[in-house]
């Protein structure tokens, strides 16, 4: 599933694709289960003739902001992708949404596993009221992070994956941040010290920024892997220290990296470096 760096990379490329200040003149849906709160006809009427003013992000959600306080929220889920804009309408395999703008270009949404969701929203603050703080914003201080983590008896891996606690983190970047902070993913939140929390906050920001700088993480070679709008694979997989490195030596201590199921997710860690 695309996490914060992947979604932010997609957002930036969509901004540079030239759709801002263009009006929607057509909307086609070929798999209505993707539409969270309405039919194809409802989405078409809602968006038709509205000007796109901005494309923003909250957690792992893309927000297409239109005039008249209208918003289209897209959650890519497992395999959602926006492909290169087209100048002619052409339905290809796994393409489920086509949005035409008044420059006669189509914005195309592709989703092999069909888990993505499109949602019409007018009150963004209300819609995202339960999402946690953004970890790359200036306001993400030690105090904010400490308050968000709390002192629960659940494990730290599960806590960091919770979008109500911190926005945008997923399995890849949580494993990488915990390795960098030298904290075992099974550790109870209440047993993570103030000093460790400070290091963990910095580690979260570092692995996310590295992911952004390297245009995201693409694992494997199949068409379901993350690709940017321009069709480029991410490069961050070359920098991963533990994720998908089970049975290989740790770069730091040469201990074999382990993979266990924690928080219902395949979790990677070094049993020597992390405690």
N, C-alpha and C positions, 0 to 999 in steps of 0.2 A: 504493500500500500504506500502510495506517495506520502511522505511526511513533510514537515515544514520546509526544508530546503528544496524539495522537488516541486511543491506547490508554488513556492515563491519564485522559483526559476520559470515555471510556466506562466505565472502572472506577469513577470517582467517581459517575457517574449510576446505575450498577448498585447501588452501595452505598446510594444514596438511594432506591432503588426499593422497599425494604422486604422483601427476600428473606432477610436475615440472620435466623438462628435459626428458619427455616422448614425443614420436611422435604420431601424429594422423594417424591412419591407416584406419579409416572408419567414415563416417558421414551420419546419417539417419534423415530425417525430415518427420513428419507425418501430418504437418499442415503448408503449405508454407506461409500463411499470417504472420507467426511469423518472417519470413525472410524479413528484411527491404529493402535490396538492392540486391536481386538476387534470383536465383532458388536454389533448393537443389543441383543440379549439380554444380553450380557456387561455392557454399559454400564448397562442398566436394573437388573440385579441388584447391580452395584457401588454405584450411587447410591441405590437405593430405600430409603426410611425413614431416610436419613442427613440430619443437620441441617447446613445451611450456616452456617459460623462466620465466614468472612471472604472477601473478594475482594481479592486483591493483584495485583501486576504484577512481572514480571521481563523486562527488555528490551521486546520487542513482544508478550509473552505475557501473557494474563490467567490468573490462578490462582484457581479456585473451591475454597476450603479447607473440607472437610467434617470432621465428627468422625471419630474412629478413624483419624486420619492419612491419610485418603483425599483425593485432590486430582484435580480435573478441569482440565486445561490447555487453553486455547483460543488458537490462532494464527489471527488473522483473515486473514492473507495479503493478497491483492489487494482483495477486495470483501466480506469478511465484515462483518456488522452484527448487533448485537442491537437488536431493535425494541421499541416500547412493549409492556409486559406486557399480556396478554389475559386476560379473565375467562371466555372460552369458547374451546374448541378449534376452530380453523378453519385449514385448510391453504390458504395462498395461494401464488402463484407464487414460486419461488426460496426458499421457507422449507423448511429441511432438518432442523432440530432443534427439538423442542418439549419443554420440561421443566416438569412441573406440580408445584407446591408445595402444602403442606397448607392454604394460605389460598385454594385454588382458583384461583390465577392461574398463567398459563403464561408462562415465559420463552422467547422465540422467537429462533432464529438464522436469519438470511437470508444467502444467498451466491450472487450471480448467476453468478459464474464457477466456483464450487465448488472453489476452491483451499484453503480453510480446513481446519484440522485440529483434532480433539478427541482428547486423549490422557489416559489414566488413569495417574496417577503417585502413588507413596507416598513415595519418597525424593526430595524436591525438590532438596536439596543435590547429590546425585549427578546428577540430571537436568540441572541448570544449571551444572555444574562448569566447562564450557568457555566460558561467557558472560563477557564483560568487565565492567569496573566500571560502575556506574550514574552517569551524568554529572551528575545533579541531587542526588546525595547529598553530605553534608558531607565525606565521605572522599575525594571526587574532587579531590585536590590537584594542584598542579603536578608533584610527584614521582610520584604515581600515574599521571598522564596521560603524563608523559615516559617512564616505564617501559613503559606499555602501547603507546605508539607505536613505541618501539625506534628502530633506525637502519637499517632495511631500504632496499634500492634500489628498492622499488616506489613508485608514486606515492601522494601523500597522500590523494587522493579514494578510491582503492581501500582504503587502510588504514582510513580512517574508516568505511567501509561494512561492514567486517568485524566481525561481532557478537562475535567472540572478543577483539577489541581494546577496543571500547567498546559498551555495550549501548544499543540503541534508536534509533540514528541510521539514517536512510535518505536517499534521493536529495535530497529537498527541503531538509532541515535541514543536510546536509553542504554543499550548494552555498551556502546562505545563510551558514553559519558561515565558510566559506573566503572569501567576499566580505568579510564583516565584519573578518576577520583580515588581509585584503589578500594572500592566498596563492593562487597559481594552482593549480588542482586537479591539474595535470600534474607539479607539483614533486615531486622525489624526497624521501621521508621523511628520508633521511640529510642532506639539504641544508636542512632546516627548523631554524633556529637556536633556542637556548634562549629568547631573547626572543620570537620568533615563536610558539613553543609555548605560552608563557604567555598570549599574546594569543589564540591559537586556543582554548585551554581556556575562557577567559572568554567568547569568542564563541560557542562551542558551548552553554554554559550560558544565554547571553542569548537565542539564537534558540529554544532549547527552551522556556525560560520564557515568551517571547513567544507561542509556539505554544499553551502551556497557558492563558495568560491570555486568549487569544482562541478557546478551545475547539476548537483544531485548524485544519487547512487543508483546505478543500473546493475542488477544482478542477473546473471544468465544471459542467454542470447535470443530467447523466444520473443514473439510479438507482444506478449503480455507484460514484458518488462517496461520499466519507466523510460519514456523518451520525452524530450522537450518538444515544444511546438514545431521547431525547425527539424525535428526528427533526429536530433543528436542524443547519443547516450551520455549519461553522466560519467564523471571520472572519479568520483569519490570512493568507489569500490576499491581503488588502488591504495587508499589510505587507511582502510579498516584494520583495526588492531585485533579484534576478537570476533566480530560478527561473520558468520559463515566460515570460520577458521577452525572449527572443531577438528581434533586429532592432529593439528599442526602445532609447531613449537611457538610459544609466546615470544614476541620480538624482544621483550625486556629480560626474561629470565630463562627461556628455553624449556619451561614446563609445558606440557601438552595442554592446549586449550580444551575445555570441556563444554559440552552442550547438554542442558537439562531442561525439563519443562517446568517453568516457573511462571506464575500468573497466567497459566494456560497458553503460554507462548514458548517456542523454542528459544532458550536463553544461553548466551555464550559468555564465558568468563575464564579468567586465569585463576586457578585455585591457590597459586603462590603469591601473585602480585596483589590480589584482592582479599580482603578480610572483613 
